[in-house]
Amino acid sequence: MTDMSDRRLIELLQTYGADPSAWPEAERAAGLARLAERPDIAQSALADAEALDAALDHLPHIDLPDGLIASIIAAAPQPQRPLMARLSARLFPAGRRWPAGT
């Protein structure tokens, strides 16, 4: 079991919700131990996470059209090559070549 700070416990609650089964498995035991040790610290974050979980549970389920996720990913901007790689491609379109015999 790893040590867990109060700050990390609150991050788990805010990120993954109040249900420990949704927390990363590697941090679950430490998070539960910290919650038991310091309920005063996490009480507000736990209450907020429980309220948000309850609100999300009441939202209607929406069926997404086939291919929607794939089309969103396809339309997302692609990461650019680093500046030096782009500059090198413009300066040396045939690639870098060392002079023969040196």
Gaussian input, Z-matrix of N, CA and C with variables (Angstrom, degrees):
# hf/3-21g

backbone

0 1
 N
 C     1     B1
 C     2     B2     1     A1
 N     3     B3     2     A2     1     D1
 C     4     B4     3     A3     2     D2
 C     5     B5     4     A4     3     D3
 N     6     B6     5     A5     4     D4
 C     7     B7     6     A6     5     D5
 C     8     B8     7     A7     6     D6
 N     9     B9     8     A8     7     D7
 C    10    B10     9     A9     8     D8
 C    11    B11    10    A10     9     D9
 N    12    B12    11    A11    10    D10
 C    13    B13    12    A12    11    D11
 C    14    B14    13    A13    12    D12
 N    15    B15    14    A14    13    D13
 C    16    B16    15    A15    14    D14
 C    17    B17    16    A16    15    D15
 N    18    B18    17    A17    16    D16
 C    19    B19    18    A18    17    D17
 C    20    B20    19    A19    18    D18
 N    21    B21    20    A20    19    D19
 C    22    B22    21    A21    20    D20
 C    23    B23    22    A22    21    D21
 N    24    B24    23    A23    22    D22
 C    25    B25    24    A24    23    D23
 C    26    B26    25    A25    24    D24
 N    27    B27    26    A26    25    D25
 C    28    B28    27    A27    26    D26
 C    29    B29    28    A28    27    D27
 N    30    B30    29    A29    28    D28
 C    31    B31    30    A30    29    D29
 C    32    B32    31    A31    30    D30
 N    33    B33    32    A32    31    D31
 C    34    B34    33    A33    32    D32
 C    35    B35    34    A34    33    D33
 N    36    B36    35    A35    34    D34
 C    37    B37    36    A36    35    D35
 C    38    B38    37    A37    36    D36
 N    39    B39    38    A38    37    D37
 C    40    B40    39    A39    38    D38
 C    41    B41    40    A40    39    D39
 N    42    B42    41    A41    40    D40
 C    43    B43    42    A42    41    D41
 C    44    B44    43    A43    42    D42
 N    45    B45    44    A44    43    D43
 C    46    B46    45    A45    44    D44
 C    47    B47    46    A46    45    D45
 N    48    B48    47    A47    46    D46
 C    49    B49    48    A48    47    D47
 C    50    B50    49    A49    48    D48
 N    51    B51    50    A50    49    D49
 C    52    B52    51    A51    50    D50
 C    53    B53    52    A52    51    D51
 N    54    B54    53    A53    52    D52
 C    55    B55    54    A54    53    D53
 C    56    B56    55    A55    54    D54
 N    57    B57    56    A56    55    D55
 C    58    B58    57    A57    56    D56
 C    59    B59    58    A58    57    D57
 N    60    B60    59    A59    58    D58
 C    61    B61    60    A60    59    D59
 C    62    B62    61    A61    60    D60
 N    63    B63    62    A62    61    D61
 C    64    B64    63    A63    62    D62
 C    65    B65    64    A64    63    D63
 N    66    B66    65    A65    64    D64
 C    67    B67    66    A66    65    D65
 C    68    B68    67    A67    66    D66
 N    69    B69    68    A68    67    D67
 C    70    B70    69    A69    68    D68
 C    71    B71    70    A70    69    D69
 N    72    B72    71    A71    70    D70
 C    73    B73    72    A72    71    D71
 C    74    B74    73    A73    72    D72
 N    75    B75    74    A74    73    D73
 C    76    B76    75    A75    74    D74
 C    77    B77    76    A76    75    D75
 N    78    B78    77    A77    76    D76
 C    79    B79    78    A78    77    D77
 C    80    B80    79    A79    78    D78
 N    81    B81    80    A80    79    D79
 C    82    B82    81    A81    80    D80
 C    83    B83    82    A82    81    D81
 N    84    B84    83    A83    82    D82
 C    85    B85    84    A84    83    D83
 C    86    B86    85    A85    84    D84
 N    87    B87    86    A86    85    D85
 C    88    B88    87    A87    86    D86
 C    89    B89    88    A88    87    D87
 N    90    B90    89    A89    88    D88
 C    91    B91    90    A90    89    D89
 C    92    B92    91    A91    90    D90
 N    93    B93    92    A92    91    D91
 C    94    B94    93    A93    92    D92
 C    95    B95    94    A94    93    D93
 N    96    B96    95    A95    94    D94
 C    97    B97    96    A96    95    D95
 C    98    B98    97    A97    96    D96
 N    99    B99    98    A98    97    D97
 C   100   B100    99    A99    98    D98
 C   101   B101   100   A100    99    D99
 N   102   B102   101   A101   100   D100
 C   103   B103   102   A102   101   D101
 C   104   B104   103   A103   102   D102
 N   105   B105   104   A104   103   D103
 C   106   B106   105   A105   104   D104
 C   107   B107   106   A106   105   D105
 N   108   B108   107   A107   106   D106
 C   109   B109   108   A108   107   D107
 C   110   B110   109   A109   108   D108
 N   111   B111   110   A110   109   D109
 C   112   B112   111   A111   110   D110
 C   113   B113   112   A112   111   D111
 N   114   B114   113   A113   112   D112
 C   115   B115   114   A114   113   D113
 C   116   B116   115   A115   114   D114
 N   117   B117   116   A116   115   D115
 C   118   B118   117   A117   116   D116
 C   119   B119   118   A118   117   D117
 N   120   B120   119   A119   118   D118
 C   121   B121   120   A120   119   D119
 C   122   B122   121   A121   120   D120
 N   123   B123   122   A122   121   D121
 C   124   B124   123   A123   122   D122
 C   125   B125   124   A124   123   D123
 N   126   B126   125   A125   124   D124
 C   127   B127   126   A126   125   D125
 C   128   B128   127   A127   126   D126
 N   129   B129   128   A128   127   D127
 C   130   B130   129   A129   128   D128
 C   131   B131   130   A130   129   D129
 N   132   B132   131   A131   130   D130
 C   133   B133   132   A132   131   D131
 C   134   B134   133   A133   132   D132
 N   135   B135   134   A134   133   D133
 C   136   B136   135   A135   134   D134
 C   137   B137   136   A136   135   D135
 N   138   B138   137   A137   136   D136
 C   139   B139   138   A138   137   D137
 C   140   B140   139   A139   138   D138
 N   141   B141   140   A140   139   D139
 C   142   B142   141   A141   140   D140
 C   143   B143   142   A142   141   D141
 N   144   B144   143   A143   142   D142
 C   145   B145   144   A144   143   D143
 C   146   B146   145   A145   144   D144
 N   147   B147   146   A146   145   D145
 C   148   B148   147   A147   146   D146
 C   149   B149   148   A148   147   D147
 N   150   B150   149   A149   148   D148
 C   151   B151   150   A150   149   D149
 C   152   B152   151   A151   150   D150
 N   153   B153   152   A152   151   D151
 C   154   B154   153   A153   152   D152
 C   155   B155   154   A154   153   D153
 N   156   B156   155   A155   154   D154
 C   157   B157   156   A156   155   D155
 C   158   B158   157   A157   156   D156
 N   159   B159   158   A158   157   D157
 C   160   B160   159   A159   158   D158
 C   161   B161   160   A160   159   D159
 N   162   B162   161   A161   160   D160
 C   163   B163   162   A162   161   D161
 C   164   B164   163   A163   162   D162
 N   165   B165   164   A164   163   D163
 C   166   B166   165   A165   164   D164
 C   167   B167   166   A166   165   D165
 N   168   B168   167   A167   166   D166
 C   169   B169   168   A168   167   D167
 C   170   B170   169   A169   168   D168
 N   171   B171   170   A170   169   D169
 C   172   B172   171   A171   170   D170
 C   173   B173   172   A172   171   D171
 N   174   B174   173   A173   172   D172
 C   175   B175   174   A174   173   D173
 C   176   B176   175   A175   174   D174
 N   177   B177   176   A176   175   D175
 C   178   B178   177   A177   176   D176
 C   179   B179   178   A178   177   D177
 N   180   B180   179   A179   178   D178
 C   181   B181   180   A180   179   D179
 C   182   B182   181   A181   180   D180
 N   183   B183   182   A182   181   D181
 C   184   B184   183   A183   182   D182
 C   185   B185   184   A184   183   D183
 N   186   B186   185   A185   184   D184
 C   187   B187   186   A186   185   D185
 C   188   B188   187   A187   186   D186
 N   189   B189   188   A188   187   D187
 C   190   B190   189   A189   188   D188
 C   191   B191   190   A190   189   D189
 N   192   B192   191   A191   190   D190
 C   193   B193   192   A192   191   D191
 C   194   B194   193   A193   192   D192
 N   195   B195   194   A194   193   D193
 C   196   B196   195   A195   194   D194
 C   197   B197   196   A196   195   D195
 N   198   B198   197   A197   196   D196
 C   199   B199   198   A198   197   D197
 C   200   B200   199   A199   198   D198
 N   201   B201   200   A200   199   D199
 C   202   B202   201   A201   200   D200
 C   203   B203   202   A202   201   D201
 N   204   B204   203   A203   202   D202
 C   205   B205   204   A204   203   D203
 C   206   B206   205   A205   204   D204
 N   207   B207   206   A206   205   D205
 C   208   B208   207   A207   206   D206
 C   209   B209   208   A208   207   D207
 N   210   B210   209   A209   208   D208
 C   211   B211   210   A210   209   D209
 C   212   B212   211   A211   210   D210
 N   213   B213   212   A212   211   D211
 C   214   B214   213   A213   212   D212
 C   215   B215   214   A214   213   D213
 N   216   B216   215   A215   214   D214
 C   217   B217   216   A216   215   D215
 C   218   B218   217   A217   216   D216
 N   219   B219   218   A218   217   D217
 C   220   B220   219   A219   218   D218
 C   221   B221   220   A220   219   D219
 N   222   B222   221   A221   220   D220
 C   223   B223   222   A222   221   D221
 C   224   B224   223   A223   222   D222
 N   225   B225   224   A224   223   D223
 C   226   B226   225   A225   224   D224
 C   227   B227   226   A226   225   D225
 N   228   B228   227   A227   226   D226
 C   229   B229   228   A228   227   D227
 C   230   B230   229   A229   228   D228
 N   231   B231   230   A230   229   D229
 C   232   B232   231   A231   230   D230
 C   233   B233   232   A232   231   D231
 N   234   B234   233   A233   232   D232
 C   235   B235   234   A234   233   D233
 C   236   B236   235   A235   234   D234
 N   237   B237   236   A236   235   D235
 C   238   B238   237   A237   236   D236
 C   239   B239   238   A238   237   D237
 N   240   B240   239   A239   238   D238
 C   241   B241   240   A240   239   D239
 C   242   B242   241   A241   240   D240
 N   243   B243   242   A242   241   D241
 C   244   B244   243   A243   242   D242
 C   245   B245   244   A244   243   D243
 N   246   B246   245   A245   244   D244
 C   247   B247   246   A246   245   D245
 C   248   B248   247   A247   246   D246
 N   249   B249   248   A248   247   D247
 C   250   B250   249   A249   248   D248
 C   251   B251   250   A250   249   D249
 N   252   B252   251   A251   250   D250
 C   253   B253   252   A252   251   D251
 C   254   B254   253   A253   252   D252
 N   255   B255   254   A254   253   D253
 C   256   B256   255   A255   254   D254
 C   257   B257   256   A256   255   D255
 N   258   B258   257   A257   256   D256
 C   259   B259   258   A258   257   D257
 C   260   B260   259   A259   258   D258
 N   261   B261   260   A260   259   D259
 C   262   B262   261   A261   260   D260
 C   263   B263   262   A262   261   D261
 N   264   B264   263   A263   262   D262
 C   265   B265   264   A264   263   D263
 C   266   B266   265   A265   264   D264
 N   267   B267   266   A266   265   D265
 C   268   B268   267   A267   266   D266
 C   269   B269   268   A268   267   D267
 N   270   B270   269   A269   268   D268
 C   271   B271   270   A270   269   D269
 C   272   B272   271   A271   270   D270
 N   273   B273   272   A272   271   D271
 C   274   B274   273   A273   272   D272
 C   275   B275   274   A274   273   D273
 N   276   B276   275   A275   274   D274
 C   277   B277   276   A276   275   D275
 C   278   B278   277   A277   276   D276
 N   279   B279   278   A278   277   D277
 C   280   B280   279   A279   278   D278
 C   281   B281   280   A280   279   D279
 N   282   B282   281   A281   280   D280
 C   283   B283   282   A282   281   D281
 C   284   B284   283   A283   282   D282
 N   285   B285   284   A284   283   D283
 C   286   B286   285   A285   284   D284
 C   287   B287   286   A286   285   D285
 N   288   B288   287   A287   286   D286
 C   289   B289   288   A288   287   D287
 C   290   B290   289   A289   288   D288
 N   291   B291   290   A290   289   D289
 C   292   B292   291   A291   290   D290
 C   293   B293   292   A292   291   D291
 N   294   B294   293   A293   292   D292
 C   295   B295   294   A294   293   D293
 C   296   B296   295   A295   294   D294
 N   297   B297   296   A296   295   D295
 C   298   B298   297   A297   296   D296
 C   299   B299   298   A298   297   D297
 N   300   B300   299   A299   298   D298
 C   301   B301   300   A300   299   D299
 C   302   B302   301   A301   300   D300
 N   303   B303   302   A302   301   D301
 C   304   B304   303   A303   302   D302
 C   305   B305   304   A304   303   D303

   B1=1.4588
   B2=1.5279
   B3=1.3058
   B4=1.4552
   B5=1.5181
   B6=1.3102
   B7=1.4618
   B8=1.5151
   B9=1.3135
   B10=1.4526
   B11=1.5195
   B12=1.3094
   B13=1.4587
   B14=1.5263
   B15=1.3222
   B16=1.4682
   B17=1.5236
   B18=1.3246
   B19=1.4666
   B20=1.5349
   B21=1.3492
   B22=1.4634
   B23=1.5203
   B24=1.3344
   B25=1.4633
   B26=1.5278
   B27=1.3049
   B28=1.4693
   B29=1.5305
   B30=1.3547
   B31=1.4608
   B32=1.5292
   B33=1.3399
   B34=1.4611
   B35=1.5205
   B36=1.3175
   B37=1.4623
   B38=1.5252
   B39=1.3273
   B40=1.4575
   B41=1.5270
   B42=1.3092
   B43=1.4605
   B44=1.5213
   B45=1.3417
   B46=1.4636
   B47=1.5229
   B48=1.3201
   B49=1.4532
   B50=1.5175
   B51=1.3182
   B52=1.4621
   B53=1.5184
   B54=1.3156
   B55=1.4557
   B56=1.5278
   B57=1.3277
   B58=1.4673
   B59=1.5264
   B60=1.3229
   B61=1.4683
   B62=1.5308
   B63=1.3259
   B64=1.4695
   B65=1.5308
   B66=1.3169
   B67=1.4691
   B68=1.5182
   B69=1.3339
   B70=1.4641
   B71=1.5330
   B72=1.3120
   B73=1.4632
   B74=1.5252
   B75=1.3266
   B76=1.4635
   B77=1.5268
   B78=1.3257
   B79=1.4687
   B80=1.5243
   B81=1.3107
   B82=1.4632
   B83=1.5268
   B84=1.3235
   B85=1.4622
   B86=1.5257
   B87=1.3223
   B88=1.4664
   B89=1.5274
   B90=1.3354
   B91=1.4610
   B92=1.5157
   B93=1.3278
   B94=1.4748
   B95=1.5216
   B96=1.3269
   B97=1.4694
   B98=1.5246
   B99=1.3412
   B100=1.4760
   B101=1.5266
   B102=1.3165
   B103=1.4631
   B104=1.5240
   B105=1.3438
   B106=1.4572
   B107=1.5233
   B108=1.3436
   B109=1.4694
   B110=1.5255
   B111=1.3233
   B112=1.4685
   B113=1.5210
   B114=1.3339
   B115=1.4727
   B116=1.5202
   B117=1.3356
   B118=1.4614
   B119=1.5254
   B120=1.3251
   B121=1.4573
   B122=1.5264
   B123=1.3253
   B124=1.4605
   B125=1.5194
   B126=1.3161
   B127=1.4672
   B128=1.5327
   B129=1.3128
   B130=1.4601
   B131=1.5299
   B132=1.3359
   B133=1.4678
   B134=1.5232
   B135=1.3249
   B136=1.4586
   B137=1.5296
   B138=1.3249
   B139=1.4711
   B140=1.5316
   B141=1.3332
   B142=1.4677
   B143=1.5272
   B144=1.3363
   B145=1.4591
   B146=1.5255
   B147=1.3270
   B148=1.4696
   B149=1.5246
   B150=1.3377
   B151=1.4684
   B152=1.5291
   B153=1.3272
   B154=1.4591
   B155=1.5251
   B156=1.3329
   B157=1.4676
   B158=1.5297
   B159=1.3274
   B160=1.4676
   B161=1.5292
   B162=1.3367
   B163=1.4638
   B164=1.5240
   B165=1.3283
   B166=1.4666
   B167=1.5270
   B168=1.3264
   B169=1.4655
   B170=1.5254
   B171=1.3301
   B172=1.4638
   B173=1.5268
   B174=1.3358
   B175=1.4600
   B176=1.5247
   B177=1.3255
   B178=1.4684
   B179=1.5201
   B180=1.3314
   B181=1.4652
   B182=1.5260
   B183=1.3053
   B184=1.4651
   B185=1.5240
   B186=1.3255
   B187=1.4581
   B188=1.5231
   B189=1.3114
   B190=1.4607
   B191=1.5214
   B192=1.3161
   B193=1.4622
   B194=1.5265
   B195=1.3263
   B196=1.4590
   B197=1.5261
   B198=1.3025
   B199=1.4592
   B200=1.5137
   B201=1.3429
   B202=1.4665
   B203=1.5222
   B204=1.3117
   B205=1.4648
   B206=1.5221
   B207=1.3233
   B208=1.4618
   B209=1.5273
   B210=1.3311
   B211=1.4639
   B212=1.5305
   B213=1.3189
   B214=1.4648
   B215=1.5204
   B216=1.3232
   B217=1.4642
   B218=1.5209
   B219=1.3268
   B220=1.4640
   B221=1.5241
   B222=1.3368
   B223=1.4609
   B224=1.5250
   B225=1.3188
   B226=1.4665
   B227=1.5255
   B228=1.3236
   B229=1.4649
   B230=1.5338
   B231=1.3048
   B232=1.4513
   B233=1.5188
   B234=1.3270
   B235=1.4617
   B236=1.5270
   B237=1.3022
   B238=1.4566
   B239=1.5212
   B240=1.3170
   B241=1.4548
   B242=1.5255
   B243=1.3194
   B244=1.4693
   B245=1.5314
   B246=1.3101
   B247=1.4605
   B248=1.5221
   B249=1.3181
   B250=1.4673
   B251=1.5329
   B252=1.3324
   B253=1.4666
   B254=1.5231
   B255=1.3379
   B256=1.4650
   B257=1.5281
   B258=1.3394
   B259=1.4607
   B260=1.5286
   B261=1.3199
   B262=1.4648
   B263=1.5266
   B264=1.3236
   B265=1.4665
   B266=1.5251
   B267=1.3305
   B268=1.4745
   B269=1.5270
   B270=1.3313
   B271=1.4645
   B272=1.5250
   B273=1.3141
   B274=1.4626
   B275=1.5300
   B276=1.3475
   B277=1.4632
   B278=1.5295
   B279=1.3152
   B280=1.4678
   B281=1.5280
   B282=1.2961
   B283=1.4543
   B284=1.5141
   B285=1.2872
   B286=1.4771
   B287=1.5153
   B288=1.3033
   B289=1.4572
   B290=1.5216
   B291=1.2904
   B292=1.4598
   B293=1.5287
   B294=1.3025
   B295=1.4747
   B296=1.5283
   B297=1.3145
   B298=1.4629
   B299=1.5257
   B300=1.3103
   B301=1.4576
   B302=1.5182
   B303=1.3054
   B304=1.4712
   B305=1.4847
   A1=108.48
   A2=116.26
   A3=121.05
   A4=110.00
   A5=114.64
   A6=119.49
   A7=108.36
   A8=115.38
   A9=119.81
   A10=108.15
   A11=115.77
   A12=120.49
   A13=109.71
   A14=115.05
   A15=119.49
   A16=109.87
   A17=115.36
   A18=120.29
   A19=110.91
   A20=116.80
   A21=119.67
   A22=110.89
   A23=117.51
   A24=120.48
   A25=110.52
   A26=116.01
   A27=120.08
   A28=110.30
   A29=117.38
   A30=120.40
   A31=111.17
   A32=117.09
   A33=120.06
   A34=110.88
   A35=116.37
   A36=120.70
   A37=111.45
   A38=116.36
   A39=120.18
   A40=112.30
   A41=116.82
   A42=120.49
   A43=112.79
   A44=116.32
   A45=120.31
   A46=114.10
   A47=117.38
   A48=119.96
   A49=113.06
   A50=114.92
   A51=121.68
   A52=113.17
   A53=118.56
   A54=121.92
   A55=109.70
   A56=118.02
   A57=120.15
   A58=114.03
   A59=118.50
   A60=119.47
   A61=111.32
   A62=117.47
   A63=121.36
   A64=111.68
   A65=117.58
   A66=121.44
   A67=109.27
   A68=117.10
   A69=119.00
   A70=110.44
   A71=115.62
   A72=120.58
   A73=112.38
   A74=116.58
   A75=120.90
   A76=112.56
   A77=117.58
   A78=120.71
   A79=113.24
   A80=116.84
   A81=120.61
   A82=112.90
   A83=117.90
   A84=121.06
   A85=111.01
   A86=116.39
   A87=119.97
   A88=111.08
   A89=116.71
   A90=120.29
   A91=112.28
   A92=116.46
   A93=120.02
   A94=110.94
   A95=116.84
   A96=120.17
   A97=110.68
   A98=115.79
   A99=119.54
   A100=110.52
   A101=116.87
   A102=121.03
   A103=110.24
   A104=117.48
   A105=121.22
   A106=111.54
   A107=116.83
   A108=121.36
   A109=112.35
   A110=116.51
   A111=121.09
   A112=112.56
   A113=118.19
   A114=118.16
   A115=112.53
   A116=117.17
   A117=120.51
   A118=111.98
   A119=117.11
   A120=121.57
   A121=111.11
   A122=116.05
   A123=120.04
   A124=113.86
   A125=118.28
   A126=120.89
   A127=113.07
   A128=117.50
   A129=120.99
   A130=111.03
   A131=116.63
   A132=120.17
   A133=110.41
   A134=117.75
   A135=121.43
   A136=110.47
   A137=116.58
   A138=120.11
   A139=110.70
   A140=116.91
   A141=120.53
   A142=111.07
   A143=116.66
   A144=120.94
   A145=111.03
   A146=117.08
   A147=120.57
   A148=111.10
   A149=116.70
   A150=120.51
   A151=111.01
   A152=116.98
   A153=119.93
   A154=110.85
   A155=117.21
   A156=120.57
   A157=110.90
   A158=116.64
   A159=120.95
   A160=110.77
   A161=116.70
   A162=119.90
   A163=110.72
   A164=117.02
   A165=120.33
   A166=111.56
   A167=116.52
   A168=119.98
   A169=112.49
   A170=117.16
   A171=120.95
   A172=113.67
   A173=117.36
   A174=119.80
   A175=109.60
   A176=116.80
   A177=118.53
   A178=110.72
   A179=115.42
   A180=120.84
   A181=108.22
   A182=115.81
   A183=120.85
   A184=108.33
   A185=116.07
   A186=120.59
   A187=108.43
   A188=116.05
   A189=121.12
   A190=110.24
   A191=117.06
   A192=119.37
   A193=110.75
   A194=116.08
   A195=120.77
   A196=109.90
   A197=115.90
   A198=121.10
   A199=115.10
   A200=118.78
   A201=119.96
   A202=111.38
   A203=116.91
   A204=119.90
   A205=110.30
   A206=116.95
   A207=120.77
   A208=111.07
   A209=117.76
   A210=119.86
   A211=111.23
   A212=117.67
   A213=120.53
   A214=109.74
   A215=116.53
   A216=120.15
   A217=110.42
   A218=117.62
   A219=121.14
   A220=111.51
   A221=117.62
   A222=121.20
   A223=112.82
   A224=117.45
   A225=120.70
   A226=109.89
   A227=117.03
   A228=119.34
   A229=110.07
   A230=115.07
   A231=120.80
   A232=109.67
   A233=117.23
   A234=119.02
   A235=109.98
   A236=115.89
   A237=120.24
   A238=110.19
   A239=113.94
   A240=118.95
   A241=108.28
   A242=117.36
   A243=119.65
   A244=111.16
   A245=115.55
   A246=122.40
   A247=112.27
   A248=117.86
   A249=120.22
   A250=111.16
   A251=117.56
   A252=120.16
   A253=110.19
   A254=117.46
   A255=120.21
   A256=110.42
   A257=117.35
   A258=122.18
   A259=110.37
   A260=116.44
   A261=120.84
   A262=110.58
   A263=117.40
   A264=120.65
   A265=110.84
   A266=117.46
   A267=119.61
   A268=111.76
   A269=117.01
   A270=120.39
   A271=111.92
   A272=116.44
   A273=121.17
   A274=109.23
   A275=118.22
   A276=119.94
   A277=113.28
   A278=117.99
   A279=121.01
   A280=110.61
   A281=118.03
   A282=122.31
   A283=110.01
   A284=115.43
   A285=119.42
   A286=108.60
   A287=113.68
   A288=119.32
   A289=108.18
   A290=114.61
   A291=119.39
   A292=108.29
   A293=115.67
   A294=117.71
   A295=110.61
   A296=115.92
   A297=120.21
   A298=110.59
   A299=115.87
   A300=121.08
   A301=114.57
   A302=119.37
   A303=118.94
   A304=111.24
   D1=138.72
   D2=-179.27
   D3=-95.65
   D4=158.65
   D5=174.44
   D6=-72.97
   D7=145.11
   D8=-179.65
   D9=-129.63
   D10=132.37
   D11=176.92
   D12=-84.90
   D13=161.29
   D14=175.57
   D15=-59.44
   D16=-40.46
   D17=-178.13
   D18=-61.53
   D19=-43.51
   D20=-179.47
   D21=-66.73
   D22=-37.78
   D23=177.40
   D24=-60.49
   D25=-44.34
   D26=178.90
   D27=-64.61
   D28=-38.48
   D29=176.19
   D30=-61.63
   D31=-41.37
   D32=177.49
   D33=-60.08
   D34=-46.09
   D35=-179.74
   D36=-62.52
   D37=-43.28
   D38=-177.81
   D39=-72.19
   D40=-30.35
   D41=-176.04
   D42=-88.44
   D43=-44.54
   D44=-171.94
   D45=-109.29
   D46=-8.65
   D47=178.35
   D48=95.51
   D49=-176.83
   D50=-173.55
   D51=-80.91
   D52=-18.60
   D53=-177.85
   D54=-82.20
   D55=111.65
   D56=-177.69
   D57=-60.30
   D58=-22.52
   D59=178.98
   D60=-67.33
   D61=-16.93
   D62=177.76
   D63=-88.58
   D64=-11.97
   D65=179.74
   D66=-74.52
   D67=156.13
   D68=175.58
   D69=-56.82
   D70=133.56
   D71=-175.95
   D72=-56.32
   D73=-36.54
   D74=-178.04
   D75=-65.77
   D76=-21.22
   D77=-177.17
   D78=-111.91
   D79=-3.79
   D80=-172.89
   D81=-60.94
   D82=-51.50
   D83=-176.90
   D84=-62.62
   D85=-43.34
   D86=179.20
   D87=-65.61
   D88=-38.27
   D89=178.36
   D90=-65.08
   D91=-42.84
   D92=178.08
   D93=-65.63
   D94=-39.86
   D95=178.08
   D96=-63.40
   D97=-43.49
   D98=179.99
   D99=-65.86
   D100=-38.32
   D101=178.60
   D102=-62.93
   D103=-39.47
   D104=178.28
   D105=-69.92
   D106=-35.91
   D107=180.00
   D108=-72.01
   D109=-38.68
   D110=-171.65
   D111=-129.91
   D112=58.66
   D113=-178.93
   D114=-62.66
   D115=-26.14
   D116=179.37
   D117=-64.48
   D118=-36.50
   D119=-178.52
   D120=-72.13
   D121=-42.50
   D122=-173.34
   D123=-93.33
   D124=-3.43
   D125=-173.67
   D126=-55.80
   D127=-46.47
   D128=-178.88
   D129=-66.30
   D130=-44.65
   D131=179.70
   D132=-66.22
   D133=-37.06
   D134=178.07
   D135=-65.25
   D136=-43.63
   D137=179.03
   D138=-63.57
   D139=-41.36
   D140=177.68
   D141=-63.16
   D142=-43.34
   D143=-179.60
   D144=-64.79
   D145=-40.85
   D146=178.15
   D147=-64.08
   D148=-41.16
   D149=179.09
   D150=-65.23
   D151=-42.11
   D152=178.83
   D153=-67.22
   D154=-41.88
   D155=176.70
   D156=-57.79
   D157=-44.01
   D158=-179.53
   D159=-64.36
   D160=-41.57
   D161=179.29
   D162=-64.83
   D163=-41.75
   D164=179.67
   D165=-67.06
   D166=-33.28
   D167=178.35
   D168=-65.08
   D169=-23.59
   D170=-178.57
   D171=-89.48
   D172=-4.36
   D173=177.74
   D174=-73.19
   D175=144.58
   D176=178.69
   D177=-70.40
   D178=149.58
   D179=175.78
   D180=-76.68
   D181=133.84
   D182=-179.80
   D183=-115.90
   D184=125.24
   D185=174.89
   D186=-82.70
   D187=123.69
   D188=179.79
   D189=-84.66
   D190=142.12
   D191=176.39
   D192=-61.40
   D193=147.54
   D194=177.53
   D195=-56.78
   D196=135.88
   D197=175.31
   D198=83.17
   D199=-2.52
   D200=-177.34
   D201=-62.46
   D202=-46.94
   D203=-178.50
   D204=-62.61
   D205=-44.30
   D206=179.93
   D207=-62.02
   D208=-38.50
   D209=-179.38
   D210=-71.25
   D211=-33.90
   D212=176.79
   D213=-66.10
   D214=-44.85
   D215=179.48
   D216=-64.23
   D217=-40.60
   D218=179.47
   D219=-65.04
   D220=-32.89
   D221=-178.10
   D222=-83.64
   D223=-11.45
   D224=-178.46
   D225=-67.82
   D226=145.53
   D227=178.47
   D228=-61.98
   D229=140.58
   D230=178.69
   D231=-84.57
   D232=145.40
   D233=178.26
   D234=-64.35
   D235=142.81
   D236=-179.39
   D237=-88.56
   D238=152.04
   D239=174.21
   D240=-66.90
   D241=153.92
   D242=177.21
   D243=-57.74
   D244=153.53
   D245=-176.66
   D246=-52.86
   D247=-46.04
   D248=-176.99
   D249=-64.00
   D250=-36.35
   D251=178.30
   D252=-66.83
   D253=-41.23
   D254=178.44
   D255=-65.80
   D256=-43.12
   D257=179.80
   D258=-63.51
   D259=-44.21
   D260=179.70
   D261=-61.69
   D262=-39.84
   D263=179.65
   D264=-64.50
   D265=-34.74
   D266=178.61
   D267=-75.87
   D268=-39.33
   D269=-178.29
   D270=-75.35
   D271=-33.41
   D272=-176.76
   D273=-128.34
   D274=72.74
   D275=-175.14
   D276=-61.23
   D277=-27.24
   D278=178.65
   D279=-89.80
   D280=2.39
   D281=-177.47
   D282=95.12
   D283=161.83
   D284=179.41
   D285=-74.48
   D286=138.13
   D287=177.50
   D288=-135.92
   D289=135.49
   D290=176.72
   D291=-86.00
   D292=142.91
   D293=177.33
   D294=-59.26
   D295=142.83
   D296=-179.11
   D297=-64.89
   D298=141.40
   D299=174.41
   D300=82.57
   D301=5.07
   D302=178.13
   D303=-112.12

